[in-house]
């Protein structure tokens, strides 16, 4: 059976422990549900799987430090994407509310009649 990239077998034990610890810290700091930790961990594993070949010991950082940086950046990117998506939804709701208040037909109403 073919394993998907970033499966548990592709990592050393220390990498899995460190990724789990980083996911738990990220979720805890943002008061996320514990079920989100598994999702964060999966994203972190996949990101690390793709990025770890870029590790260059001549740049001065240990592989452990590099892993932390890669994982933290991936989770930070996720948080930014969630924030942006939330803002877009709020903006759209506000616009629809304003349009409906001015007698315009809201977009969702137009789509519903098609």
KOLLO-503415 format. One record per residue: residue in three letters; z, y, x of N, C-alpha, C in turn. Coordinates in Angstrom, 1 decimal, always signed. Example, Ala and Ser with C-alpha at 12.3 -4.5 7.8 and 13.67 -1.06 7.14 Angstrom:
residues 2
  residuo    n_up  n_north  n_east   ca_up  ca_north  ca_east    c_up  c_north  c_east
      ALA    +7.8     -5.7   +13.2    +7.8      -4.5    +12.3    +7.8     -3.3   +13.2
      SER    +7.1     -2.2   +12.8    +7.1      -1.1    +13.7    +7.9     +0.0   +12.9
//
This chain:
residues 114
  residuo    n_up  n_north  n_east   ca_up  ca_north  ca_east    c_up  c_north  c_east
      UNK    +0.0     -1.2    +0.8    +0.0      +0.0     +0.0    +0.0     +1.2    +0.9
      UNK    -0.8     +2.2    +0.5    -1.0      +3.4     +1.3    +0.2     +4.4    +0.9
      UNK    +0.8     +4.9    +2.0    +1.9      +5.9     +1.8    +1.3     +7.3    +1.7
      UNK    +1.8     +8.2    +0.8    +1.4      +9.5     +0.7    +1.9    +10.3    +1.9
      UNK    +1.1    +11.3    +2.4    +1.6     +12.2     +3.5    +3.0    +12.7    +3.1
      UNK    +3.8    +12.7    +4.1    +5.2     +13.3     +3.9    +6.1    +12.3    +3.3
      UNK    +5.8    +11.0    +3.2    +6.7     +10.0     +2.6    +7.9     +9.8    +3.6
      UNK    +9.0     +9.2    +3.1   +10.2      +9.0     +3.9    +9.9     +8.3    +5.2
      UNK    +9.0     +7.4    +5.2    +8.7      +6.6     +6.4    +8.1     +7.4    +7.5
      UNK    +7.6     +8.6    +7.2    +6.9      +9.4     +8.2    +7.9    +10.3    +9.0
      UNK    +9.2    +10.2    +8.7   +10.1     +11.1     +9.4   +11.2    +10.3   +10.1
      UNK   +11.8    +10.9   +11.1   +12.9     +10.4    +11.8   +14.2    +10.7   +10.9
      UNK   +15.2    +10.0   +11.1   +16.4     +10.2    +10.3   +17.0    +11.6   +10.4
      UNK   +17.0    +12.1   +11.6   +17.5     +13.5    +11.8   +16.7    +14.5   +11.1
      UNK   +15.4    +14.3   +11.0   +14.6     +15.3    +10.3   +14.9    +15.3    +8.8
      UNK   +15.1    +14.1    +8.2   +15.4     +14.0     +6.8   +16.8    +14.6    +6.5
      UNK   +17.7    +14.3    +7.4   +19.1     +14.9     +7.1   +19.0    +16.4    +7.2
      UNK   +18.3    +17.0    +8.2   +18.2     +18.4     +8.3   +17.5    +19.1    +7.2
      UNK   +16.4    +18.4    +6.7   +15.6     +19.0     +5.6   +16.5    +18.9    +4.3
      UNK   +17.3    +17.9    +4.1   +18.2     +17.8     +3.0   +19.2    +18.9    +3.0
      UNK   +19.8    +19.1    +4.2   +20.8     +20.1     +4.4   +20.3    +21.5    +4.1
      UNK   +19.1    +21.8    +4.6   +18.4     +23.1     +4.3   +18.1    +23.3    +2.8
      UNK   +17.7    +22.2    +2.2   +17.4     +22.3     +0.7   +18.6    +22.6    -0.1
      UNK   +19.7    +21.9    +0.3   +21.0     +22.1     -0.4   +21.5    +23.5    -0.2
      UNK   +21.4    +24.0    +1.0   +21.9     +25.3     +1.3   +21.1    +26.4    +0.6
      UNK   +19.8    +26.2    +0.5   +18.9     +27.1     -0.2   +19.2    +27.1    -1.7
      UNK   +19.4    +26.0    -2.2   +19.6     +25.9     -3.7   +21.0    +26.4    -4.0
      UNK   +22.0    +26.1    -3.2   +23.3     +26.6     -3.4   +23.4    +28.1    -3.3
      UNK   +22.8    +28.7    -2.3   +22.8     +30.2     -2.2   +22.2    +30.9    -3.4
      UNK   +21.2    +30.2    -4.0   +20.5     +30.8     -5.2   +21.0    +30.3    -6.5
      UNK   +22.1    +29.5    -6.5   +22.7     +28.9     -7.7   +21.6    +28.2    -8.5
      UNK   +20.8    +27.4    -7.8   +19.8     +26.6     -8.5   +20.4    +25.3    -9.0
      UNK   +19.8    +24.6    -9.9   +20.3     +23.3    -10.4   +20.1    +22.3    -9.3
      UNK   +21.0    +21.4    -9.3   +21.0     +20.3     -8.2   +19.7    +19.5    -8.3
      UNK   +19.1    +19.4    -9.5   +17.9     +18.7     -9.7   +16.7    +19.4    -8.9
      UNK   +16.9    +20.7    -8.7   +15.9     +21.4     -7.9   +15.9    +21.1    -6.4
      UNK   +17.0    +20.6    -6.0   +17.2     +20.2     -4.5   +16.1    +19.2    -4.2
      UNK   +15.9    +18.2    -5.0   +14.9     +17.2     -4.7   +13.5    +17.8    -4.6
      UNK   +13.2    +18.7    -5.5   +11.9     +19.3     -5.4   +11.7    +20.2    -4.2
      UNK   +12.8    +20.9    -3.8   +12.8     +21.7     -2.6   +12.6    +20.8    -1.4
      UNK   +13.3    +19.7    -1.4   +13.3     +18.7     -0.3   +11.9    +18.1    -0.2
      UNK   +11.2    +17.8    -1.3    +9.8     +17.3     -1.2    +8.9    +18.3    -0.6
      UNK    +9.0    +19.5    -1.1    +8.1     +20.6     -0.5    +8.4    +20.8    +1.0
      UNK    +9.6    +20.8    +1.3   +10.0     +20.9     +2.7    +9.4    +19.8    +3.6
      UNK    +9.6    +18.6    +3.1    +9.1     +17.4     +3.8    +7.5    +17.5    +4.0
      UNK    +6.9    +17.8    +3.0    +5.4     +17.9     +3.0    +5.0    +19.1    +4.0
      UNK    +5.7    +20.2    +3.9    +5.4     +21.3     +4.8    +5.6    +20.9    +6.3
      UNK    +6.8    +20.3    +6.5    +7.1     +19.9     +7.9    +6.1    +18.8    +8.4
      UNK    +5.7    +17.9    +7.5    +4.7     +16.9     +7.9    +3.4    +17.5    +8.4
      UNK    +3.0    +18.6    +7.7    +1.8     +19.3     +8.1    +2.0    +20.2    +9.4
      UNK    +3.2    +20.8    +9.5    +3.4     +21.7    +10.6    +4.0    +21.2   +11.9
      UNK    +4.6    +20.0   +11.9    +5.3     +19.6    +13.1    +4.4    +19.4   +14.3
      UNK    +3.2    +19.1   +14.0    +2.3     +18.9    +15.2    +2.0    +20.2   +15.9
      UNK    +2.4    +21.3   +15.3    +2.2     +22.6    +15.9    +3.4    +23.0   +16.8
      UNK    +4.4    +22.1   +16.9    +5.5     +22.4    +17.7    +5.1    +22.5   +19.2
      UNK    +5.6    +23.5   +19.9    +5.3     +23.7    +21.3    +6.6    +24.0   +22.0
      UNK    +7.1    +23.0   +22.8    +8.4     +23.2    +23.4    +8.4    +24.3   +24.5
      UNK    +7.2    +24.6   +24.9    +7.1     +25.7    +26.0    +7.4    +27.1   +25.4
      UNK    +7.5    +27.2   +24.0    +7.8     +28.5    +23.4    +9.3    +28.7   +23.4
      UNK   +10.1    +27.7   +23.8   +11.5     +28.0    +24.0   +12.4    +27.4   +22.9
      UNK   +11.9    +27.2   +21.8   +12.8     +26.7    +20.6   +12.8    +25.2   +20.7
      UNK   +13.9    +24.6   +20.3   +14.0     +23.2    +20.2   +13.3    +22.7   +18.9
      UNK   +13.0    +21.4   +18.9   +12.2     +20.9    +17.7   +13.1    +21.1   +16.4
      UNK   +14.4    +21.0   +16.6   +15.3     +21.2    +15.5   +15.2    +22.6   +14.9
      UNK   +15.2    +23.6   +15.8   +15.1     +25.0    +15.5   +13.8    +25.3   +14.8
      UNK   +12.7    +24.7   +15.3   +11.4     +24.8    +14.7   +11.3    +24.3   +13.3
      UNK   +11.9    +23.1   +13.2   +12.0     +22.5    +11.8   +12.7    +23.4   +10.8
      UNK   +13.8    +23.9   +11.2   +14.6     +24.8    +10.4   +13.7    +26.0   +10.0
      UNK   +13.0    +26.6   +10.9   +12.2     +27.8    +10.7   +11.1    +27.5    +9.7
      UNK   +10.4    +26.3    +9.9    +9.3     +25.9     +9.0    +9.8    +25.7    +7.6
      UNK   +10.9    +25.0    +7.5   +11.5     +24.6     +6.2   +12.0    +25.9    +5.5
      UNK   +12.7    +26.7    +6.2   +13.2     +28.0     +5.5   +12.1    +28.9    +5.1
      UNK   +11.0    +29.0    +5.9    +9.9     +29.8     +5.5    +9.2    +29.2    +4.3
      UNK    +9.1    +27.9    +4.2    +8.4     +27.2     +3.0    +9.2    +27.5    +1.8
      UNK   +10.6    +27.4    +1.9   +11.4     +27.7     +0.7   +11.4    +29.1    +0.3
      UNK   +11.4    +30.0    +1.3   +11.3     +31.4     +1.1   +10.0    +31.8    +0.3
      UNK    +8.9    +31.1    +0.8    +7.6     +31.4     +0.1    +7.6    +30.9    -1.3
      UNK    +8.3    +29.8    -1.6    +8.5     +29.3     -3.0    +9.2    +30.3    -3.8
      UNK   +10.3    +30.8    -3.3   +11.1     +31.8     -4.0   +10.3    +33.1    -4.3
      UNK    +9.5    +33.5    -3.3    +8.7     +34.7     -3.6    +7.7    +34.4    -4.6
      UNK    +7.1    +33.3    -4.6    +6.1     +32.9     -5.6    +6.7    +32.9    -7.0
      UNK    +7.9    +32.3    -7.1    +8.6     +32.3     -8.4    +8.9    +33.7    -8.9
      UNK    +9.4    +34.6    -8.0    +9.7     +35.9     -8.4    +8.4    +36.7    -8.8
      UNK    +7.3    +36.5    -8.1    +6.1     +37.1     -8.5    +5.6    +36.6    -9.8
      UNK    +5.7    +35.3   -10.1    +5.3     +34.7    -11.3    +6.1    +35.3   -12.5
      UNK    +7.4    +35.4   -12.2    +8.3     +35.9    -13.3    +8.0    +37.3   -13.6
      UNK    +7.7    +38.1   -12.6    +7.4     +39.5    -12.8    +6.1    +39.7   -13.6
      UNK    +5.1    +38.8   -13.3    +3.8     +38.8    -14.0    +4.0    +38.5   -15.5
      UNK    +4.8    +37.5   -15.8    +5.1     +37.1    -17.1    +5.8    +38.3   -17.9
      UNK    +6.8    +38.9   -17.2    +7.5     +40.1    -17.8    +6.5    +41.2   -18.1
      UNK    +5.6    +41.5   -17.2    +4.6     +42.6    -17.3    +3.7    +42.3   -18.5
      UNK    +3.3    +41.0   -18.6    +2.4     +40.6    -19.7    +3.1    +40.8   -21.0
      UNK    +4.3    +40.3   -21.1    +5.1     +40.4    -22.4    +5.2    +41.9   -22.8
      UNK    +5.5    +42.8   -21.8    +5.7     +44.2    -22.1    +4.4    +44.8   -22.6
      UNK    +3.3    +44.4   -21.9    +2.0     +45.0    -22.3    +1.6    +44.5   -23.7
      UNK    +1.9    +43.2   -24.0    +1.6     +42.7    -25.4    +2.4    +43.5   -26.4
      UNK    +3.7    +43.7   -26.1    +4.6     +44.4    -27.0    +4.1    +45.8   -27.2
      UNK    +3.7    +46.5   -26.2    +3.1     +47.9    -26.3    +1.9    +47.9   -27.2
      UNK    +1.0    +46.9   -26.9    -0.3     +46.9    -27.7    +0.0    +46.6   -29.1
      UNK    +0.9    +45.7   -29.4    +1.1     +45.4    -30.8    +1.8    +46.6   -31.5
      UNK    +2.5    +47.4   -30.8    +3.2     +48.6    -31.4    +2.2    +49.7   -31.7
      UNK    +1.1    +49.7   -31.1    +0.1     +50.7    -31.3    -1.0    +50.3   -32.2
      UNK    -0.8    +49.2   -32.9    -1.8     +48.8    -33.9    -2.9    +47.9   -33.3
      UNK    -2.9    +47.7   -32.0    -3.9     +46.8    -31.4    -3.5    +45.4   -31.7
      UNK    -4.5    +44.5   -31.6    -4.3     +43.1    -31.9    -3.9    +42.5   -30.5
      UNK    -2.7    +41.9   -30.4    -2.3     +41.3    -29.2    -3.3    +40.2   -28.8
      UNK    -3.4    +40.0   -27.5    -4.3     +39.0    -26.9    -4.0    +37.6   -27.5
      UNK    -2.7    +37.2   -27.6    -2.4     +35.9    -28.1    -2.9    +35.7   -29.5
      UNK    -2.9    +36.8   -30.3    -3.4     +36.7    -31.7    -4.9    +36.5   -31.7
      UNK    -5.6    +37.2   -30.8    -7.0     +37.0    -30.7    -7.4    +35.6   -30.3
      UNK    -6.7    +35.0   -29.4    -6.9     +33.7    -28.9    -6.6    +32.7   -30.0
      UNK    -5.6    +32.9   -30.8    -5.2     +32.0    -31.9    -6.3    +31.9   -33.0
      UNK    -7.1    +33.0   -33.2    -8.1     +33.0    -34.2    -9.4    +32.4   -33.8
      UNK    -9.5    +32.0   -32.6   -10.8     +31.4    -32.1   -10.9    +30.0   -32.4
//
